[in-house]
Amino acid sequence: MDRPAASKLKSRMRRIVGQVAGVERMLEEDRYCVDILNQISAVRSALDALGIELLTHHLESCVIGHGSGSEHAKAKPMKPEKLLAELQTALGRFLR
């Protein structure tokens, strides 16, 4: 992953960590349940957005760009059928 994309993802992740810490504080402060549920919903949305960004990058670099040298350094060489199976597994886990 190129540095700007990795930096953007790290920044997004730091915000999510802050949101989760906010939920913890809200619980410790015995805040109103609906307010806590709203914050949990925001965390879920942020995690979904992060996942979509990662999935998009994976599709662009490791699936479409497979074999072109643009894939992640840790990506294993795979035949198209195996690559598709890996993608199906990743999508299945992400969409649960």
C-alpha beads as a LAMMPS data file, in Angstrom:
LAMMPS data file: protein, C-alpha beads

96 atoms
95 bonds

1 atom types
1 bond types

-500.0 500.0 xlo xhi
-500.0 500.0 ylo yhi
-500.0 500.0 zlo zhi

Masses

1 110.0

Atoms # bond

1 1 1 0.000 0.000 0.000
2 1 1 1.358 3.419 -0.871
3 1 1 2.248 5.776 1.972
4 1 1 -0.584 8.326 1.466
5 1 1 -3.198 5.553 1.479
6 1 1 -1.654 3.895 4.538
7 1 1 -1.469 7.251 6.316
8 1 1 -5.131 7.951 5.519
9 1 1 -6.149 4.537 6.891
10 1 1 -4.098 5.037 10.052
11 1 1 -5.707 8.430 10.589
12 1 1 -9.161 6.931 10.111
13 1 1 -8.296 4.147 12.558
14 1 1 -7.118 6.633 15.191
15 1 1 -10.483 8.398 14.948
16 1 1 -12.264 5.069 15.420
17 1 1 -10.135 4.299 18.473
18 1 1 -11.147 7.699 19.859
19 1 1 -14.810 6.923 19.219
20 1 1 -14.518 3.578 21.020
21 1 1 -12.811 5.309 23.947
22 1 1 -15.747 7.735 23.938
23 1 1 -18.179 4.831 24.302
24 1 1 -16.157 3.552 27.248
25 1 1 -16.256 6.997 28.895
26 1 1 -19.984 7.225 28.299
27 1 1 -20.471 3.874 30.050
28 1 1 -18.277 4.944 32.965
29 1 1 -20.263 8.181 33.255
30 1 1 -23.536 6.215 33.216
31 1 1 -24.779 8.223 30.234
32 1 1 -28.217 7.755 28.720
33 1 1 -28.498 4.422 26.894
34 1 1 -29.767 5.905 23.634
35 1 1 -26.796 8.274 23.500
36 1 1 -24.424 5.333 23.935
37 1 1 -26.247 3.340 21.267
38 1 1 -25.941 6.302 18.883
39 1 1 -22.193 6.417 19.500
40 1 1 -21.913 2.661 18.924
41 1 1 -23.742 3.147 15.627
42 1 1 -21.215 5.824 14.643
43 1 1 -18.343 3.454 15.455
44 1 1 -19.903 0.723 13.318
45 1 1 -20.318 3.126 10.414
46 1 1 -16.714 4.253 10.738
47 1 1 -15.493 0.646 10.777
48 1 1 -17.621 -0.147 7.718
49 1 1 -16.121 2.825 5.875
50 1 1 -12.619 1.655 6.800
51 1 1 -13.439 -1.851 5.598
52 1 1 -14.806 -0.562 2.298
53 1 1 -11.671 1.492 1.757
54 1 1 -9.453 -1.526 2.457
55 1 1 -11.591 -3.753 0.251
56 1 1 -11.440 -1.232 -2.584
57 1 1 -7.660 -1.053 -2.301
58 1 1 -7.458 -4.855 -2.273
59 1 1 -9.614 -5.111 -5.384
60 1 1 -7.579 -2.481 -7.227
61 1 1 -4.129 -3.717 -6.299
62 1 1 -4.346 -7.416 -5.476
63 1 1 -7.250 -8.633 -7.618
64 1 1 -7.334 -6.426 -10.712
65 1 1 -3.601 -5.751 -10.470
66 1 1 -2.742 -9.389 -9.668
67 1 1 0.533 -10.342 -11.297
68 1 1 1.370 -6.780 -12.291
69 1 1 3.671 -6.149 -9.349
70 1 1 1.222 -3.705 -7.743
71 1 1 -0.161 -6.177 -5.230
72 1 1 0.641 -6.059 -1.523
73 1 1 4.146 -7.279 -0.671
74 1 1 2.670 -10.087 1.459
75 1 1 0.188 -11.231 -1.220
76 1 1 0.761 -14.826 -2.263
77 1 1 0.920 -15.722 -5.938
78 1 1 -2.404 -17.374 -6.791
79 1 1 -4.243 -18.776 -9.734
80 1 1 -7.390 -16.829 -10.659
81 1 1 -9.691 -19.464 -9.108
82 1 1 -7.857 -19.282 -5.777
83 1 1 -7.831 -15.487 -5.899
84 1 1 -11.603 -15.458 -6.457
85 1 1 -12.133 -17.889 -3.569
86 1 1 -10.047 -15.663 -1.287
87 1 1 -12.081 -12.630 -2.330
88 1 1 -15.361 -14.473 -1.717
89 1 1 -14.175 -15.473 1.757
90 1 1 -13.076 -11.919 2.579
91 1 1 -16.381 -10.475 1.349
92 1 1 -18.353 -13.068 3.280
93 1 1 -16.564 -12.194 6.501
94 1 1 -16.806 -8.462 5.927
95 1 1 -20.521 -8.508 5.133
96 1 1 -21.573 -10.493 8.215

Bonds

1 1 1 2
2 1 2 3
3 1 3 4
4 1 4 5
5 1 5 6
6 1 6 7
7 1 7 8
8 1 8 9
9 1 9 10
10 1 10 11
11 1 11 12
12 1 12 13
13 1 13 14
14 1 14 15
15 1 15 16
16 1 16 17
17 1 17 18
18 1 18 19
19 1 19 20
20 1 20 21
21 1 21 22
22 1 22 23
23 1 23 24
24 1 24 25
25 1 25 26
26 1 26 27
27 1 27 28
28 1 28 29
29 1 29 30
30 1 30 31
31 1 31 32
32 1 32 33
33 1 33 34
34 1 34 35
35 1 35 36
36 1 36 37
37 1 37 38
38 1 38 39
39 1 39 40
40 1 40 41
41 1 41 42
42 1 42 43
43 1 43 44
44 1 44 45
45 1 45 46
46 1 46 47
47 1 47 48
48 1 48 49
49 1 49 50
50 1 50 51
51 1 51 52
52 1 52 53
53 1 53 54
54 1 54 55
55 1 55 56
56 1 56 57
57 1 57 58
58 1 58 59
59 1 59 60
60 1 60 61
61 1 61 62
62 1 62 63
63 1 63 64
64 1 64 65
65 1 65 66
66 1 66 67
67 1 67 68
68 1 68 69
69 1 69 70
70 1 70 71
71 1 71 72
72 1 72 73
73 1 73 74
74 1 74 75
75 1 75 76
76 1 76 77
77 1 77 78
78 1 78 79
79 1 79 80
80 1 80 81
81 1 81 82
82 1 82 83
83 1 83 84
84 1 84 85
85 1 85 86
86 1 86 87
87 1 87 88
88 1 88 89
89 1 89 90
90 1 90 91
91 1 91 92
92 1 92 93
93 1 93 94
94 1 94 95
95 1 95 96
